[in-house]
Amino acid sequence: MELFTKEIEAKAKEQYHKGNDLESQVVIAKFFNPTGAGTWYLLNQDPEDTNYCWGICHIFEWEIGSFSKSDLVEYKGKFGLGIERDLYFEEVNAKELWEILNKR
């Protein structure tokens, strides 16, 4: 499965100038580890360094910060499975999602 399609990357790059402003951004894609911990919600991506992504992440707790595109694409976990993209995920306002995740 292709994690970062051209459409996903185009949308993420368009939001890069918004930095860490959750209110003005939508979550573009959701990635997850099917055999262990790890969920990443993509908000933006640096157009100059496409390896630099920024969003909402969860390994041990919910955080907002940067993550590496190459780390997600190259990761192989249990049974040789890699990170997957939630094909049924629908874009949502980043601030709304952050508030929902932190109520859990």
Secondary structure, 3 states (H helix, E strand, C coil): CCCCCHHHHHHHHHCHHHCCCCCCCEECEEEECCCCCCEEEEEEECCCCCCEEEEEEECCCEEEEEEEHHHHHHCCCHHHCCCEECCCCCCEEHHHHHHHHCCC
